[in-house]
Amino acid sequence: MKKNHLKALFIICLTLFSLGCSNLTGSSSEKGYIYHVVIAWLKDPGSTDGQQALIDGTKSLKEIPGVVAISAGRTFPSDRNVVDDSFDVALTIVLKDQQALATYQNHPIHNRVKKEILKPLVARYLVYNYVD
C-alpha cells in the first residue's frame, strides 16, 4: 500500500475516533452507517480563511435527508512520520445507509456546495466511503 494511502487511513481512524466521541443521532453501535470521508488540499495551502470557509460551507450538508452527523476540521502539525498533515481540511459525513449516500451524492445542496465552495477553494481532494 502506498505511503499516502496509509496516511489517509490513519486520518480516517482519527476522524472516526472524534466522531465516536460526539453525539450521533441513534446508537453508534447500529450497523449499516455509511462514512463518507473527504480529505482536501486547498489551492492556497495553509490558508486559515480558506480552511474556515470550507468548514463553514459544509454545514448545510446536514440538511440533506439521511445525513446523521457531520464532522469537519483542519489539520494540525505532527512530528510522527505516520501522520499525514499535508492536507488542509478533513470532512466526515455519516449517512443512514447506502440509499442515503445515493441521495446525498445527487442532492441539490451537495451539488451547490461542490460548485460554490469546494471547487473554488480546493486544488485536490480524496474521498473514502465505507460501511460500519
Secondary structure as the mmCIF struct_conf table of DSSP 4:
data_model
#
loop_
_struct_conf.conf_type_id
_struct_conf.id
_struct_conf.beg_label_comp_id
_struct_conf.beg_label_asym_id
_struct_conf.beg_label_seq_id
_struct_conf.end_label_comp_id
_struct_conf.end_label_asym_id
_struct_conf.end_label_seq_id
HELX_RH_AL_P HELX_RH_AL_P1 LYS A 3 GLY A 20
TURN_TY1_P TURN_TY1_P1 CYS A 21 CYS A 21
BEND BEND1 SER A 22 SER A 22
BEND BEND2 THR A 25 GLY A 26
TURN_TY1_P TURN_TY1_P2 SER A 28 SER A 29
TURN_TY1_P TURN_TY1_P3 LYS A 31 GLY A 32
STRN STRN1 ILE A 34 LEU A 42
BEND BEND3 LYS A 43 ASP A 44
TURN_TY1_P TURN_TY1_P4 PRO A 45 GLY A 46
HELX_RH_AL_P HELX_RH_AL_P2 THR A 48 GLY A 57
TURN_TY1_P TURN_TY1_P5 THR A 58 THR A 58
HELX_RH_3T_P HELX_RH_3T_P1 LYS A 59 GLU A 63
BEND BEND4 ILE A 64 ILE A 64
TURN_TY1_P TURN_TY1_P6 PRO A 65 GLY A 66
STRN STRN2 VAL A 67 ARG A 74
TURN_TY1_P TURN_TY1_P7 ASN A 81 VAL A 82
BEND BEND5 ASP A 88 ASP A 88
STRN STRN3 VAL A 89 LEU A 95
BEND BEND6 LYS A 96 ASP A 97
HELX_RH_AL_P HELX_RH_AL_P3 GLN A 98 ASN A 106
HELX_RH_AL_P HELX_RH_AL_P4 PRO A 108 VAL A 113
HELX_RH_PI_P HELX_RH_PI_P1 LYS A 114 LEU A 118
HELX_RH_AL_P HELX_RH_AL_P5 LYS A 119 LEU A 121
STRN STRN4 VAL A 122 VAL A 131
#
